[in-house]
């Protein structure tokens, strides 16, 4: 497994310290990885996904998760300073701190939302964009994941939603419980949220049972609290703005892949994004869902190699 040759903590303000690391070729093309979740954090295995001879790969943990501090698992952590705008500013501060002029932005799932929001704010700092498991946090996407998908798993949704018919109220209630100073209240909400995330992925090829609903540790508490916080607020984005403004990315090479069997994020979003983004290349994989697959992996590796 590749090891970072540099790492540290960056003060991004508001009392937040952001963990970052770099691996690969110090003279290679800069590539930054935006992890999913939101709140998943980066894992060591992500370092080996790229051609480390040709790329200088930057990984980091977004506010509140992973090795960044303070952790969202702590109910006293101020989440008012953890928004999409803050994450965009953090990413640009990291670029400046590392002395990088332009970089390839790679995102998956929530990382796609952040990648698009960052690139539309700072297009002159982006050399290319590679995205998988496309998500843009439109209201219809959030309502589908935490409401519409219930038609496939009505019994499990009843456990998750407890009869609450309004998705807005449901997400706000989870955000409140996941910020509770009562550890038991917080833990129960985290387990229920994690179970629902697992359920929506359970029919996929390559599904890993219990990927979200493992032990109630700080990682699970952080990701579930951050997810509820972001989705209860529609990620602080105007509805549909990332697809509506995709034309601003004209001239930036884009490679997109999405699984047709993705139940949590239906393929419609990927299709509409590619249609609105001049020059973007979309590969829809018929054999995969939200998670990776050999075919998606081949497409991504080829895209990253081409863009090097």
N, C-alpha and C positions, 0 to 999 in steps of 0.2 A: 504494500500500500504506500502511495506517495505521502511524503511528509512535507509540511510547509517549510520553506526556507526563511520566512519572515512572518511575524504575527504580532498583534498588540491590541491595545484598547484605545479607542478614539473618543474623546469627549465631544459629544454632539449637542450638548446643552440640555437644559431642563433637568439636570442631575443624572443624565443618562450616559453610560459608557458603552460603546459598541465594539464588540469583538470582531477582528478581521484577521485573515491569514492569506498568504500567497504561496502557491506552489507552481512547479513547472519551470519554464525557461525564463530567467530574468530579462532576457532580451527578446522574448517572444511577443506575439500580438496580444494585447491586453483583452481579457475576457472576464466579465463579472457575472457571477451566478446569483440569481435572486430566488431564494427558496420559497416553498409554498406555505400553505397554512390558511391565513397568515399566522405566524407564530411557531412554525415547525422547527426553525433553526437548521443550520447546516450540519451534516454528518460526515465523518471521515471518508466513507465510501464514495461521496460525491466527487472527491478529488481525482479519482481514477477514471472519470467519465470522458475525459478530454485528452487530446494529443498534447502531452506535457512537453514534448520536444519543440512544438511550434507555438504553444500558448503560454502566456503568463496569466495564470488563473487566480482570480481574486474571489474568495468566499467570505461571507460575513453573516452574523446573526442580527436580524432586524431588532428593533427596540423591544425590550420586554421578554426576549426568549433566548434559548441557548445559553451561551456564555456572556451575553450582554447583561448589563445591570442597570437598574434594579429589575428583578424578574416580575413578570405579571402574575406569577403564582402567589406573590405576596399581596394580600388584599389592600395594603396601604399604598401600593404603587399607584401613582397618579396616571390614569389612562387618558386624561384630557390632553396630554402631550404625546399621545401615540395615535397618530392619524396618518392618512395617506400623504398629506402635505408634509408632515414631519419626515416620513420615510423617504420621500423624494429629496428633501433637503439633506438628509443624512447621506444618501447615495452620492449626491453631488459633492458634499464635503469630503467624503472618502476618496473620490476621484482626485480632487485637488490635493488632498493630503499625500496621496501616493504618487503624485506628479504624472498622472496619466492624461494625455491630451484627448484621446478618443478610445472607446472600448466597445467590443462586441457584448451586447447585453443578452443574457440567456435566462429565460424564466420558465417556470412550470406551474400550472394551476394558478394560485394567487400570485405567484411570481410573474405571470403573464400580465395581470392587471397592473402591477407595479412597474413592470418593464415598459408597458405602453404609456402609462402616465408620465414616467420619467422621460421617455423618448419624445413625447409630444411637448414636454416642457423644455428639454435640452437636446433638440435634434442634432445640433452641431457637435455634440459630444458622443454621438453614437455612430459607430462604423457599420454595424449590422445588428440584426435582432433574430434570435432563434427561440421559438416558443413551442411548448408542448402542453397538451391538456388545457386547451384555451379557455380562459375565464376572463370576463371584463367587468363583473360585478354590476351588470344591469339589474334593475329591479326584478325583471322577469326571471333572471338566472337565480337570484337569491330566493325568490318565491317558489321556484321549482324545487330547488335543493331542500328547502325546509318546509315545503308544503305539497307541491305537485307530485313529487316522487312518492308520496304516501299511497297513491293508487296501486303501486306495486307491492307495498308492504304495509297494509292497513293495520295489522296487529302490532307491528313494531312502531308504527307512527303513533299509535295510541299511547304506547309506553313513553315515547319521546315528548309528545305534545300534551298528553293528559286531557284531551278534549278541547283544548284551546283552538278555536277556528281561525283566529286572526294571526297571520305570520308576524306582523309587526309587534303585536303584544307578546307573542311567544318568544321572539328573539330578545326583546327588552327584558322579559322576565328572566331568561337565561343569563343575560348580561348582569342583571342585578344579583342573582344567586351566585354566580361565579366570582363576584366581587365581595361576597359575604365574609365577614370576619369569623363566622362560625365555620370551622374546618369541615364539619360533617355536612353542612348545607352545601358548601363549595364542592366537596368530594362527590356527593350524590349527583349534583348537576353535571360535573365533569364526566362521570361515568355514563350518564344518560346521553350527553352530547356525543361522546366518543362512540357509544354503541350505535347511534344513528348514523354517524359517519361510516362506520364499518358496514352497516346494513346496506347503504347505498352503493357500496363497492363490492358487495358479496357475490353478485351474479357474474362478475367479470372473469375472463381468463386472467390468470396470474394473481387472483385475489389472495391476499394474505389475511387469514382470520385473526382478528384481534389487533390489527395494526394500530388502531386508535384507542381501543378500549383495554389497554394493558393496566398495570398497577397504577393507582392514583399517586403519582409522584409529581414533582415540580414541573417536569416537562409537559405532562398531560394537563395539569392545572393551567399552565401558561398558554398552551396552544388553544385550549377550549375557551379560556377567558378572552384571549385576543380575537379569536374567530367571532365569538358572540358580540364583542365590542364593535368590530368592523362591520359585520353584516347587519347589526341592529341600526347602524348609521349609514347603510348603503355605501360604505367605504368613502363617505364624504365626496362623492362624485355626482355630477349632474347625470341624470339617467341617460344612458346611451352615449355619453360624450366620447368614450374611447373609440368606438366604432365610427361615430359621426365625424370625428376629427382625424380619422386614419389617413386621410389624404395628405396631411402635413408630413407623413412619413415617406412620401414619394421621393425616390432617390436613395433611400436607405434599404439595402437588401434585407429581405425578410424570408425566413423559412419557418413554416408552421406545420405542426402535425397534431392530429387528434384522432382518438379512437371512436369508431362508429358505435361501439357498444358502451360508450361512456354514459351511464345513467345519471351520474351526479351533475355532469355538465354536458347537456345535449350538443350534438355536433353543429346545430344551427348557428351557434355563436362563432365557431371557427369559420364556417362558410361565409357568414356575413362580414366578418372582419377581413377575410381575404378579398372579398369582392370590393370592399371599400379602400383597400390599401394597394395602390398601383405598384405592380411588380412583385407582390408577395407570392411565394410559392407554397401551396397547401397540399399536404399529403394526408388523406383520410384513410386510416387503417381499418379494414373490415374485420380484423381478427383481434382487436384490442379495445379496452375501455379507457378509464381514466389513467390507469397505471401504464408503465412501460411495457414494451413487448419487443421481440427480436426485430420485427419489421420497422417499428417506430425507431428503435435504436439504430438500425442501419441508415434510415433517413437522416437522423440527427447527426450521426458521425460523418456522413457524406457532406451534409450541409456545413458543418463546422470545418471540415477539411477544405472544402471549396472556398470558404470565406477567410481562411488563413492567409 
